[in-house]
């Protein structure tokens, strides 16, 4: 029979907290900017539909998708900011808060990876279609 060891309660030092605070400050800006860009792109999509009607549906769908991506990135970054702040501001659960922050960052980078892969596929398809159409 094995016994599990109690969880480690690591507490980051003051110099380590300074590094985390620098990350938090940068992430806070990027989170807010991402949310603002997402809102702006959403407004552009709505404005395009309002002024151009059905002819703007294609671009509006793209803008809505872009707004969702920016919104998710901003929201998940803000959640990571909150968790990193708890690392700095609380005692006794630094590892738990750090792991929560890392989970949120994993969401951000997984979404960005997915978007980049989809963009690469679309670019390759567009080049292929252009090549086929230019032959004819």
C-alpha positions as CSV (number, residue, x, y, z in Angstrom):
1,X,0.0,0.0,0.0
2,X,1.4,3.3,-1.0
3,X,0.8,6.6,0.7
4,X,0.5,9.8,-1.1
5,X,2.7,12.6,0.0
6,X,1.1,15.9,1.1
7,X,1.1,18.6,-1.6
8,X,4.1,20.9,-1.6
9,X,3.4,24.5,-0.4
10,X,6.0,26.4,-2.3
11,X,6.0,30.2,-1.8
12,X,7.7,32.3,-4.4
13,X,10.3,34.8,-3.1
14,X,10.1,38.5,-3.4
15,X,12.4,38.6,-6.5
16,X,10.4,35.8,-8.1
17,X,7.2,37.7,-7.4
18,X,8.7,40.7,-9.2
19,X,9.2,38.6,-12.3
20,X,5.6,37.3,-12.1
21,X,4.4,40.9,-11.6
22,X,6.2,42.0,-14.8
23,X,4.5,39.2,-16.7
24,X,1.1,40.2,-15.2
25,X,1.5,43.8,-16.2
26,X,2.3,42.8,-19.8
27,X,-0.5,40.2,-19.9
28,X,-3.0,42.7,-18.5
29,X,-2.3,45.1,-21.4
30,X,-2.5,42.4,-24.0
31,X,-5.7,41.0,-22.5
32,X,-7.4,44.5,-22.5
33,X,-6.1,45.2,-26.0
34,X,-7.4,41.8,-27.3
35,X,-10.8,42.5,-25.8
36,X,-10.9,46.0,-27.3
37,X,-9.8,44.8,-30.7
38,X,-12.5,42.0,-30.6
39,X,-15.2,44.6,-29.7
40,X,-14.0,46.9,-32.5
41,X,-14.0,44.2,-35.1
42,X,-17.5,43.1,-34.0
43,X,-18.7,46.6,-34.3
44,X,-17.2,46.8,-37.8
45,X,-19.0,43.6,-38.8
46,X,-22.3,44.9,-37.5
47,X,-21.8,48.3,-39.2
48,X,-20.9,46.5,-42.5
49,X,-24.2,44.5,-42.3
50,X,-26.2,47.6,-41.4
51,X,-24.8,49.7,-44.3
52,X,-24.3,47.1,-47.0
53,X,-26.9,44.5,-46.2
54,X,-26.7,41.0,-47.6
55,X,-23.6,41.8,-49.7
56,X,-21.6,42.2,-46.5
57,X,-22.5,38.8,-45.0
58,X,-19.3,37.1,-46.1
59,X,-17.0,39.7,-44.6
60,X,-19.2,40.0,-41.5
61,X,-18.9,36.3,-40.8
62,X,-15.1,36.6,-41.0
63,X,-15.2,39.7,-38.7
64,X,-17.5,37.9,-36.2
65,X,-15.1,34.9,-36.1
66,X,-12.2,37.2,-35.6
67,X,-14.0,39.0,-32.8
68,X,-14.7,35.7,-31.1
69,X,-11.0,34.7,-31.3
70,X,-9.8,38.1,-29.9
71,X,-12.5,37.9,-27.2
72,X,-11.5,34.4,-26.1
73,X,-7.8,35.3,-26.1
74,X,-8.6,38.4,-24.0
75,X,-10.8,36.6,-21.6
76,X,-8.4,33.7,-21.1
77,X,-5.5,36.0,-20.6
78,X,-7.4,38.0,-18.0
79,X,-8.1,34.7,-16.2
80,X,-4.4,33.9,-16.3
81,X,-3.6,37.4,-15.0
82,X,-6.0,36.9,-12.1
83,X,-4.4,33.5,-11.2
84,X,-0.8,35.0,-11.4
85,X,-2.0,37.8,-9.2
86,X,-3.1,35.3,-6.6
87,X,0.4,33.8,-6.7
88,X,1.8,37.2,-5.8
89,X,-0.9,38.3,-3.3
90,X,-1.6,35.1,-1.3
91,X,0.4,32.6,0.7
92,X,0.3,28.9,0.8
93,X,-1.2,28.0,-2.6
94,X,1.3,29.4,-5.1
95,X,1.7,26.2,-7.1
96,X,-2.1,25.7,-7.3
97,X,-2.5,29.3,-8.6
98,X,0.4,28.9,-11.0
99,X,-1.1,25.7,-12.5
100,X,-4.4,27.5,-12.9
101,X,-2.7,30.3,-14.8
102,X,-0.8,27.9,-17.0
103,X,-4.1,26.1,-17.9
104,X,-5.5,29.4,-19.0
105,X,-2.4,30.2,-21.0
106,X,-2.6,26.7,-22.6
107,X,-6.1,27.7,-23.9
108,X,-4.7,30.8,-25.4
109,X,-1.9,29.1,-27.2
110,X,-4.0,26.1,-28.3
111,X,-6.5,28.5,-29.9
112,X,-3.7,30.5,-31.6
113,X,-2.2,27.2,-32.9
114,X,-5.6,26.2,-34.3
115,X,-6.1,29.5,-36.0
116,X,-2.6,29.4,-37.5
117,X,-3.0,25.9,-38.8
118,X,-6.4,26.8,-40.3
119,X,-4.9,29.9,-41.9
120,X,-2.0,27.9,-43.4
121,X,-4.5,25.4,-44.8
122,X,-6.6,28.2,-46.4
123,X,-3.5,29.8,-47.8
124,X,-2.3,26.6,-49.4
125,X,-5.8,25.9,-50.8
126,X,-6.0,29.5,-52.2
127,X,-2.6,29.1,-53.9
128,X,-3.7,25.8,-55.3
129,X,-7.0,27.2,-56.6
130,X,-5.3,30.2,-58.0
131,X,-2.8,27.9,-59.8
132,X,-5.5,25.7,-61.2
133,X,-7.5,28.7,-62.4
134,X,-4.5,30.4,-64.0
135,X,-3.9,27.3,-66.1
136,X,-7.2,27.5,-67.8
